[in-house]
Amino acid sequence: MLAAVTPEGWEVRLVHETVEPIPYGERWDVVGLTGMGSGIVRAWGIADRFRRLGARTVIGGIAATLVGPARSLEHADAVVTGEAEETWPALLRDFAAGRMKATYHAATPPPIESLPVPRYDLLDRRTLGRWRPVQATRGCPHTCDFCSVTAFFGATQRRRPVDQVVRDVRVAKRHGTRYIAFIDDNIGVDWDYCGALWEALIPERILWMSQCSLQVAERPALLALARRSGCRLLSFGVESVSAESLALHRKAWNRPGRYRDAVAAVRGAGIDVSTEMMVGLEGDDAWTFQRTFDFVMDNAVSVPRVFIVTPVPGTPLFERMRREGRLLTEDFSRVNGGEVIFRPKRLTVEQLEAGYWKLYRRLMSLPAILRRVARNRARLGPFLRAFVLGVNLHYRGHIRRGITPGIV
């Protein structure tokens, strides 16, 4: 998207470090960097190296925004906080005129009702595979106290016009794929909007996945429509099997007593289920790890992602734990979902960290992977079944190297 709003006259190249080398040996005027979570620390290191090579460096994104511009300015010539569709082209115009400022921040969020088509031509299928990102909405209306999405966007959701979303889907298809990843934080929270969007997607004959609230399971007609529109995999922020923990973190609307029926309803519509869960929440105790394992295995969750609850700067959880003196560090390199950076209430630091890694090793053992995937009753084709298995094996490799899956 930022490439799409770049002023004319600029040569733009996108580099994804996980699949291609960084072109340190080439000359660049401006290098822009972003990273999720502790990935911003890696961005700082890359920025340092490019600065030594004579390039001007710019850092932006959610992590850079939440940690504050001062830290990134130790490594970059400029920092862009907030959404960047309007500030990025302004920065480049200032650079060309020799007056680039140190910080850029839009006074109001940019309008997303008239965004240009993303530069899908810059995404290399040989390195990035089949999936292409499309965005329909930004933000989430819920107020979970641990959530960096709410901290960044506020407790709001903005929705793009359906015809523009369909336009982007069509362009992505022209660049060689019908596999679409809607990178929304909660695509199914507005029933009227997602109903209209999914109806419009039916003629496009795509296959898509996204993130969604579990309440969509209570709408069988909407699930059927999602399936008809090409939906094959939804990831749900289940977070915890403890109602007490959910209530203590402003997510009491998730009801563990209904999880089994909800998962069955989604699968019954032919859509596979992925979950996001956390351990170490305020109501969690030593039994949390076994209960989490049992939930994932009993429901044959195809792609489970689990994190240690992490007080991210800018979130209400971070501010509360700071007031209570429970933060063990504010080192952003440890905001990675796999380290304990606070004092838990009902577990020791050592219990929480050891229990987390033991839980993940159990979930990603070969017998557990095969058991979950074999019991998957979602109606998936050969490619998507292979994709689900491949993600599990990829995560298994991360776990064996001590890397939290889904972050890197």
N, C-alpha and C positions, 0 to 999 in steps of 0.2 A: 504494500500500500504506500509506503514512504517513497519507493521508487516511482510509483505512479504520480505522486504529487511533486516530484522533483522538477524544478524549472527546466525548460529546454536549454540545450547546449551543454548539458552534463553527461558524461559517460558514466553509467552506473553498473556496478557488478555486485551481486549478492554472494556471500560466502557463508556456508554453514560448516563450522569447524568440525562437527562430529562426523562428517562424511567427505571432507575435502581439505587439502592443505591451505593454510593462510598464505597469501601471496606477499610475504615480506620482501621478496626480491624485486618487486615492481614498484614504480613510483606512483604515489597517490597524493592528491591534494588534501582530501578530507576522508577520514575513516570514521564511520559511525558504528557504535557497538551497543549491544544489549545483551542481557542475560537474565534468566529467571532465578530467583532465590540466591543461593550462594554462588551461582554462576556469574554474578556481577563481579565477584572477586577475580575470576579469570579474565573478565573484560578489562578490569583495571590493569592487569599484567600485560595484556595485548596492547592496550593503549600506550603503556609506558614504552614498549618496544617500537611502536610506530612513531612515537614522538622523537625517539632517538634517531630514527631514520628520516626525520624532517617533515612528516605529515602532521596536519592539524587533526586532533582527535575529538570526537563528540560521543558522549555516553547518554543513553536514555532508557526508558522502559519502566516497568512497575517497580522492580527492585531498586533502581537508581532513584526513583521518586520517593519511595517509602523510607529509604535510608537517609535521604536528604542530599542536596547537591554538594555540600562541603566535602564529603568523602571522595566523591568522584572527581571533583576539581583538583584533587591531589595528583590525578593521573591524566586528566583530560583538559583540553583547552576550553570546552564548553559542555554544559549539561542541559539536557532538555527534560523537564519534568511534566508529568501529565500526558495526555494524548497529543500526538505530534503532527497531525495532518496539516495544521496551519503554521505551527512554529518551525517545522523542519524546512519548508521552502523559504520562510523568512530568514532563518539562519544562513542558508546557502546564498541568498541575495546579499546579506550583510558580509559574508565571507568574500564574495566577488568584489564588493565595494571596499574591502579592507577595513571593515568596522564590526567584525563579529564580536558579540558580547559573550560574557562568561556563562550566563544563565538565560534560559528561555522557558517561559511557562505561559500557556494560554489562560487568559482571565476567565474564560468560560469554555466548557467542552466544545470541540468542533461539531458542527452539524453533520450527522451521518446520513441525512436524507438524500444527499447528492454527491456521494463519494465516486471517484473515478474507478474504472476497472483496474484491479490489481495487475501488476506486471507478471502475469503467469509465464510469459516468454522467458523470464529470467530464472525459472526453476528448472533444473536439469533432472529429467526423469531417470537418467542413468545412475545418479547418486541419491536422489530423493525418493525413488520408487513411484508407486502409482497414485498415492493419496495427494489430493490438492486441497488447500484450505479455502474455505468461504466463510464469511461472517454475516450473520443475519441480525444479531442483537449484541449489545454491549452492557455488561453489568448484570446484577441480580438484585431483586427487591428485598431479599432476606437480610437479616442483621446478625448472622453468626459472628461471635466475638473474636474468632481466630482467623477470619477470612481476609486475605490481602485484596481480593476482588472488591469487597465492600469498602475497604480502606482506600482503595484507588479511585473507584467510580462513585462511591457513596451508595446508599441503599436504594438504587434506582436501576431501571433497565430501559435502554433506548432501543427502538426497533427500526430497522431499515425498511423502506418500501419493498413489498414482495416482488414487484417487477424488477427492481434493481438486484435483488438477491438472485433471481432467476437469470438475469443478464450475466452475472458473474459466474454462475454455474455453467452456462452455455460457453463462455470463454474458456473456462477451465477444461471443459470437454474438448474444445477445439485444440487444446494443447496436449491431447493424447490420453485422457483418462476419464472414466465415468465414476471413479471412486472419490467421493467428496468427504472431507472432514470439516463439519461445521464447528468452528473453534469458539463457539458461544460458551459462556459460563453456565447458562441455564436456558436451553433453547425451548423447553416445554412449559414455562411458567405462566405464560399468557395464552389461555386456551383459544381465544378468538384468533390471535395472530398466528400461532403455530398451525391451527387448523387451516387458515387461508394459505399459509406458506406451503404446507404439505400437500394440499390439494393442487396447488400450482406446480409442484415438482413432479407429479405423477407422469405427465407426458415426457418429461426429460429422461426417464429411464436410467436414473443414476442409482448407485448404491452409496449409502452415507452412514456416518456415525457422528455422535456428539455427546455432550454432557446434559444432564437433565435432573430435575427434582423427581423423587420417587412418587410424588402425588399423581403423576401421569398414569400410574397403574390403576388408579380409581376411575379412569376414563376409557373403558374398553373400545368405544367407537373411535376415540382419538388414537389409541394404539393401533387399531386396524388401519386407520388412515396413514399413520406413520409408516407402517409396513408397506402399504400400497405405494407410498411415495419413494420407497427405496431404503428406508431405515433398516439396518441390520444389527447395529450395536449401539447401546446407550450406556454411558457411565454415570453411576449414581453416587452422590455424596452421602453414603449411609452413615459414615463417621463412627458410630458406636452401636453396640447392642445393649448399652445401658441407658435406660430412660432417664436416670438421675444425671448422668454425665451430659446427655443432650440438653436437659433443662438448664444445667449450670452454664452452658455455653450458648444459650439463646437459640437452640434448635429443637425445642420440645415438639414442634410439629412433625418431626420424624418419629414414628411410633414403632419401636422394635417388635411389639406384639403382632404387627401386621407385615413385617418384612417378608416372611415366607410366602404369604398370599400375593404380595406385590411382585416378588420375583417370579412366581409362577404365572401371574397374569401377563407380565412382559414377555416371558418365554412363550406363553401360550399364543401370543400374537405373532410369534416367529421372529422375535427380536432378542438378540443375545444380551447378557447382562455383565457389565464390568462394575466394580465398586471401588470407592475411595473410603478408607477407614483410618482411624487414628487410635493410638494407645497412649495412656498417660494423661487422659482428660481428668478433670477435677474429681469425678466420682469413681475413677478406676482404681482397682485394687489388684492383688496378686492373681485373681481368677480371670482377669481381663484377657490374658493371652489365650487361654484355653477356650473361653467363650467365643473369642474372635475366630480362632481356628475352626471351631465347630460350626459357626455360622457359614463361613466360606465353603467348607467341605460339604456340609449338609445341603446347601443350596447350589452346589456345583458351580460356583462363580467362576466364569471362564478366565477373567483377567483381574485378579485382586491386587489392589495397590494399598499398601499400609505405610503409615508414617508415624513417627513420634510427634505428638502435638508440639508445635513450635510457636512461641510468641514472636511473631514477625513485627518489626518496628512499624509503627503507624496503626496497628490494630488495637482495639479495646483490650484484648487479652494481654498484649505487651505492656500497655500503660498500667493495667491493674497489677500485674506481677511486679512491675518496677516499683509501684507505690508500696506493695507488700514486702519489698526487699527479697523477692524470690528469684530474681534473675541471677544466674551464675556467670553470665558473660553477655556482652553486647557485640561480640566479634561476629560480623556478618558472614564470615567464611564458615561459621558453624550453623548457619540457618539453612540446613540441608535436609531436614526431615528424618535424619538417621542418628542424630546426637541429642542428648538431653542438655538443654541450656537453661534449665530452671529447676527449682526444688519442687518435686511432686508432693501432693498432699497425703497420699495413702501408699506410696511406694518410695523406696530409696532410689537415688539416681542410678545406682548400680543395678538394682532389680529391673528398672524400666528399660535401660539400654540393653542389658543381657536378654531380658524377656522378649524385646522387640526383634532382635536378630535371630533368636531361636525360633520365634514364631514364623518369621519370613523364610528361614531355611526349611522349616517343616512344610510350609505352603508351596515352596518351590522345589521340593524334592521330586525326583522323576516319578515315583509312584503317585504322589499327590497331584502332579500336573496331569498325568494320564487319566487318573480317576475323575478329575474335574472335567477335562475335555471330553472324555468318553461319555459322560453323562449329560453332555450339553444337548438339549433337545430343541434348541433354536434352529430355524430352517435357514441354514447357511449353505452357500455353494462351496465348491472345492477350494477356491482361492481364499475365501474368508475363513474357512476352517483351518487352512494352512497358516493364515495370518495370525489367528488366535494362538495356535500352538507355537508359532515362531516368536510371538511376543513373550509368552511364558518362558521359552528357552533363553531369550535375550535377557529377561529379568533374572533368570536363574544365574546367568553368567555375571550379572551385576552383583547379586547377593554374594556370590562366591568371592568377589573382589572387595566386598565391603562397601559397595556403592548403593545408595538408596534408589531403587527403580523409579522411573517416572520423573526424576529430577534432571538427570544427565541424559 
